[in-house]
Amino acid sequence: MMTPFVRAKATPNYSFTTRRRLVASRRVMLFALSLVTAFSFGCSGGDDANGGDDLTSASPLPPVRLRVRVDPVRLEPFAADEAVTGTVRAFHKATITAETQGRVLARKLEPGAEVKAGGVIVALESSRFELEVRRTTASLGAARTVLRHAERELARGDQLMKQKAISSQQHDDLTLAVDRARDEVLLAEVARDTAKRNLEDTQIAAPFDGTVDSIEVNVGDFVAPGTPVAKLVDLSRVRIFGGVTAKETARLVSGTKANVSFADLGGEVFEATLQSVARVASSGDGTYGIELWMDDPAGKMRDGLVARIELLDADERPTLIARRAALLRSNGYSEVFIVSASGGENRAEVRRVRTGRIHGEWVEILDGLAEGDRVIWDGQFALGEGSVVVIDGEQ
């Protein structure tokens, strides 16, 4: 019996390198399959198998608290226009000069000293003027003696004239002698008063209350009339000069209040009063000069300081103002965030507002806010309605 012929399956003849690649590929596929199986098992019953907690029953996370900075809405007068620049000048400033000649005997005060009106600053040598006062006083006495004699002679002449014992010419001569004697007395009085004035002028005194800014002479110097001796300033009150446009002059009247600040004094703000507004424009820049008066009891002012002047309307009423940085734009409207208390937390609340004038870092609030509302002006860009906030500076 013949054995059936069976065709054997041919085995591919792979090289050694190709077989290694096939084995590696199978291993990678098996590893990936094991990962998929493990992931599916963990999602379907891993928690029950391991006795883990249900994720859906976990406690919710606490709300995120955002730190912000706030500023309350204020009710204050609002500056209508931009500030102008001004210069401080002493209310009184004088260069004191000698009014008579003489040698400097003493410097009674030094620079920086306070002095009252009439206080002596520099003393000149006065002995010659004292002698002149004595001489003119004696001359005045002699002139008065001559006058008394002439008056007695005229009285006798009047009696003789009634008795027709003297002529009219002789009586006229006696009358003329009296008139001449009176004129001599007047001249002697003027000479005496001039000598006294010269003696007083040797004591060079302050014409007003102020501070000695400088002394221009030294002991031993010889001065003549007109020689500068000292400089005196009064800064207890100051004048501030500036310039405004024609448009601004229309609303300015004497007595208008102004806020004045000085960069050299750390931006401290003072209150000044408008004293006058010029009616003729300056030929230099076309502005109209203004003069303000400001008291300075603390003695902080210096002549020449540069001032920033904010002129307020004379009839300006207080208005609500808030920080300009707090404004946000949404759908064409202005909005701000304010802080409101809800559930024991500080939360952000959106308010739509209507604004008016803007000046510097402040904006006028016409509608939407009330005095005292705490407006968020720093950190508001990360907020939404109801966001929990922490106010900077508070715990």
C-alpha positions in Angstrom: 0.0 0.0 0.0 1.3 3.3 -0.9 1.9 6.0 1.8 0.0 9.3 1.0 2.2 12.1 0.1 2.0 15.1 2.6 3.5 18.4 1.6 5.4 19.9 4.5 4.7 23.7 5.3 7.6 25.8 4.4 9.3 27.7 7.2 10.5 31.2 6.4 14.2 31.4 6.5 14.7 34.6 8.7 18.1 35.8 9.5 19.3 36.0 13.1 18.9 39.7 13.3 15.3 39.7 11.9 14.3 37.1 14.5 15.6 39.2 17.3 13.6 42.2 16.1 10.4 40.1 16.0 10.9 38.9 19.5 11.4 42.4 20.8 8.2 43.6 19.0 6.1 40.9 20.6 7.4 41.8 24.1 6.5 45.5 23.6 3.0 44.5 22.5 2.5 42.3 25.5 3.7 45.0 27.9 1.3 47.5 26.5 -1.6 45.1 26.7 -0.8 44.4 30.4 -0.9 48.2 31.1 -4.3 48.6 29.5 -5.7 45.7 31.4 -4.4 47.0 34.7 -5.9 50.5 34.0 -9.3 49.0 33.2 -9.2 46.9 36.3 -8.4 50.0 38.5 -11.2 52.1 37.0 -13.8 49.4 37.4 -13.2 47.9 40.7 -9.8 49.0 42.1 -11.3 51.0 44.9 -13.6 48.2 46.1 -10.8 45.7 45.9 -8.4 47.7 47.9 -11.0 49.1 50.3 -10.4 52.8 49.3 -12.7 55.8 49.9 -15.1 57.0 47.2 -13.6 60.2 45.6 -17.1 61.7 45.2 -17.5 61.8 48.9 -14.3 63.9 49.6 -14.7 67.3 51.4 -14.7 70.4 49.0 -11.5 72.5 49.0 -11.6 75.9 50.8 -12.2 78.9 48.5 -9.1 80.8 47.3 -8.7 84.1 49.0 -7.2 86.9 46.9 -5.3 89.7 48.6 -6.4 93.2 47.5 -6.0 96.8 48.4 -9.0 99.1 49.0 -9.7 102.8 49.5 -13.0 104.2 50.7 -15.1 106.6 48.6 -14.6 110.1 49.8 -16.7 113.2 49.8 -14.3 116.1 49.1 -13.9 119.2 46.9 -12.6 118.3 43.5 -9.9 120.2 41.6 -11.5 121.4 38.4 -8.3 121.8 36.3 -4.8 120.7 36.1 -2.3 122.1 38.6 -0.1 125.1 37.7 3.5 125.7 38.9 4.4 128.6 41.2 7.3 130.0 43.1 7.5 130.9 46.7 8.6 134.4 47.7 9.0 135.8 51.2 6.1 138.0 52.3 8.6 140.7 53.2 12.2 140.8 52.0 14.6 143.7 52.3 18.2 144.7 51.8 18.9 147.0 54.7 21.4 149.8 53.9 23.2 152.3 56.1 21.5 155.7 56.2 24.5 157.5 57.7 28.2 157.1 57.6 30.4 155.6 60.2 32.6 152.7 61.2 30.9 149.4 62.2 31.2 149.0 65.9 29.3 145.7 66.5 27.3 143.0 64.7 24.4 142.6 67.2 22.9 139.6 65.3 24.1 136.9 63.1 22.5 135.1 60.1 19.6 133.0 61.0 18.6 135.0 64.1 15.0 136.1 64.6 14.4 139.8 65.2 11.5 142.0 66.0 10.7 145.3 64.2 13.1 147.9 65.7 15.6 145.4 66.9 19.3 146.4 66.3 21.2 144.4 63.8 24.4 146.4 63.3 25.8 149.2 65.5 28.0 152.0 64.1 30.4 154.3 66.0 28.2 157.1 67.4 30.4 159.5 69.5 30.6 162.2 66.8 26.8 162.2 66.4 26.4 162.4 70.2 28.6 165.6 70.1 26.5 167.0 67.2 23.3 166.4 69.2 24.8 168.4 72.2 26.0 171.2 69.9 22.7 171.6 68.1 20.8 171.4 71.4 22.9 174.3 72.8 22.3 176.3 69.6 18.6 175.8 70.0 18.8 177.1 73.6 20.7 180.2 72.4 18.1 180.9 69.7 15.3 180.6 72.1 17.1 183.1 74.4 17.4 185.6 71.5 13.7 185.1 70.8 12.6 185.9 74.3 14.7 189.1 74.3 13.3 190.2 71.0 9.8 189.6 72.3 10.4 191.7 75.4 11.8 194.5 73.3 8.7 194.4 71.1 6.4 194.5 74.1 8.2 197.7 75.3 8.1 199.1 71.8 4.3 198.6 71.8 4.0 200.7 74.9 6.2 203.4 73.6 4.3 203.4 70.3 1.1 204.1 72.1 2.8 207.0 73.8 4.2 208.1 70.5 7.7 207.9 72.0 9.1 206.0 69.0 8.6 206.1 65.3 6.7 203.6 63.2 10.0 202.6 61.6 11.5 201.7 65.0 8.5 199.6 65.9 8.7 197.8 62.6 12.4 197.0 63.3 11.4 195.5 66.7 8.7 193.3 65.0 11.2 192.1 62.4 13.7 191.2 65.1 11.1 188.9 66.7 10.3 187.2 63.4 13.9 186.6 62.7 14.5 185.2 66.2 11.6 182.8 65.7 13.0 181.6 62.4 16.4 181.0 64.1 14.6 178.8 66.7 13.0 176.8 63.9 16.3 176.3 62.2 18.0 175.3 65.4 15.2 172.7 66.1 15.7 171.2 62.6 19.5 171.0 63.2 18.9 169.3 66.6 16.4 166.8 65.2 18.7 166.0 62.3 21.6 165.3 64.7 19.3 163.0 66.8 18.2 161.2 63.6 21.8 160.6 62.6 22.6 159.3 66.1 19.6 156.9 65.8 20.8 155.8 62.4 24.0 154.5 63.9 21.9 151.7 65.3 20.8 149.9 62.1 17.5 148.3 63.0 15.0 145.8 61.4 12.0 147.5 59.7 9.8 144.5 60.3 9.6 141.2 62.1 11.7 138.5 60.4 14.8 136.4 60.1 18.3 137.8 59.4 19.3 136.1 56.1 22.8 137.6 55.9 25.2 140.2 57.3 27.1 142.1 54.7 29.6 144.0 56.9 32.2 143.2 59.5 33.4 145.1 62.6 35.8 147.9 61.6 34.3 148.4 58.1 33.5 152.0 57.2 30.0 152.4 55.6 28.5 155.4 53.8 24.8 156.1 53.2 23.4 153.4 50.9 26.0 150.7 51.8 24.2 147.3 52.1 24.5 146.1 55.6 22.1 143.1 56.0 19.3 141.1 54.3 16.1 140.5 56.2 13.2 138.1 55.3 9.8 137.4 56.7 8.6 133.9 55.9 6.0 133.6 58.6 3.7 134.2 55.6 4.7 133.7 52.0 3.6 134.9 48.6 3.2 132.3 45.8 3.4 133.5 42.3 2.2 131.5 39.3 0.5 131.9 35.9 -2.9 130.7 34.5 -4.6 130.7 31.2 -7.4 133.1 30.1 -9.9 130.3 30.5 -8.9 129.7 34.1 -9.1 133.4 35.0 -12.8 133.4 34.2 -13.6 131.3 37.3 -11.0 132.7 39.7 -11.9 135.4 42.2 -10.1 136.8 45.2 -10.5 134.5 48.2 -10.5 131.3 46.2 -8.8 128.5 48.1 -6.0 126.4 46.7 -4.1 123.3 47.6 -0.4 123.8 47.4 2.2 121.0 47.6 6.0 121.0 47.4 8.0 118.1 46.0 11.0 119.3 48.0 9.0 118.9 51.2 7.9 115.3 50.5 4.6 116.4 48.7 3.1 117.8 51.9 -0.1 119.8 51.1 -0.9 123.3 52.4 -3.9 125.6 52.0 -3.4 129.0 50.4 -5.7 131.8 49.5 -5.8 133.5 46.1 -5.1 137.2 46.6 -5.1 138.6 43.0 -5.3 137.7 39.3 -3.5 139.9 36.7 -5.5 141.5 34.0 -2.6 141.9 31.6 -1.0 138.7 30.1 2.7 138.1 30.5 4.7 139.0 27.4 6.9 135.9 27.9 4.4 132.9 28.0 1.0 134.7 27.6 -0.3 133.5 31.0 -2.0 135.8 33.6 -0.1 136.1 36.8 -1.7 135.1 40.1 -0.6 135.7 43.7 -1.5 133.6 46.6 -0.9 134.1 50.3 -0.1 131.3 52.7 0.7 131.2 56.4 3.7 129.2 57.5 3.7 129.0 61.3 5.9 125.9 61.2 8.7 127.7 59.4 9.0 125.2 56.5 9.0 127.6 53.6 12.1 128.9 51.8 12.2 131.7 49.3 12.4 130.2 45.8 10.7 126.9 46.5 8.7 125.5 43.5 5.1 124.9 44.3 2.3 122.8 42.7 -0.9 124.8 42.9 -4.4 123.2 42.5 -7.0 126.0 42.3 -10.5 125.0 43.5 -13.7 126.6 42.3 -14.9 129.3 44.6 -18.4 127.7 44.6 -17.2 124.1 44.4 -19.2 121.7 46.5 -17.8 118.4 47.9 -18.3 115.5 45.6 -17.7 111.7 45.7 -14.3 110.7 44.5 -12.6 107.3 44.2 -9.2 106.1 42.9 -9.0 106.1 39.2 -7.0 102.8 39.2 -10.2 101.0 40.4 -12.1 101.6 37.1 -12.7 98.6 34.8 -14.4 98.6 31.4 -17.1 96.0 30.6 -19.4 96.1 27.6 -18.8 99.8 27.2 -19.6 100.6 30.9 -17.4 101.6 33.8 -17.4 99.1 36.7 -15.6 98.8 40.0 -15.3 96.1 42.6 -16.3 96.9 46.2 -15.8 94.8 49.3 -19.0 93.5 51.0 -19.4 91.2 54.0 -21.2 88.0 53.3 -21.3 84.8 55.3 -18.4 86.0 57.5 -16.2 86.6 54.5 -15.1 89.7 52.6 -16.4 89.2 49.1 -16.0 91.2 45.9 -19.1 92.8 44.5 -19.4 94.4 41.1 -20.8 97.9 40.9 -21.6 99.8 37.6 -20.7 103.4 38.1 -21.1 106.7 36.2 -18.0 108.9 36.3 -17.4 112.6 35.8 -14.2 114.6 35.9 -10.8 113.0 36.2 -7.9 114.7 38.0 -4.6 113.0 38.6 -5.2 109.7 40.4 -8.8 110.6 41.4 -12.1 110.3 39.5 -15.4 111.9 40.3 -18.3 109.4 41.0 -21.7 110.7 39.8 -23.7 107.5 40.4 -23.3 103.9 41.6 -21.4 104.4 44.9 -21.9 105.9 48.3 -19.5 107.6 50.7 -17.5 105.0 52.6 -17.8 102.2 50.1 -14.6 100.2 50.1 -13.4 100.2 46.4 -10.8 97.7 45.3 -8.1 99.5 43.4 -5.3 97.0 43.4 -5.8 93.3 42.6 -9.2 93.7 41.0 -8.2 92.2 37.6 -8.2 88.6 39.1 -11.6 88.9 40.7 -15.1 87.8 39.8 -18.5 88.4 41.3 -18.4 86.9 44.8 -14.7 86.3 45.0 -13.4 85.9 48.6 -10.8 88.6 49.2 -8.4 89.5 52.0 -7.8 93.2 52.5 -4.1 94.2 52.5 -3.2 95.3 56.0 -5.9 93.2 57.7 -5.6 89.7 59.1 
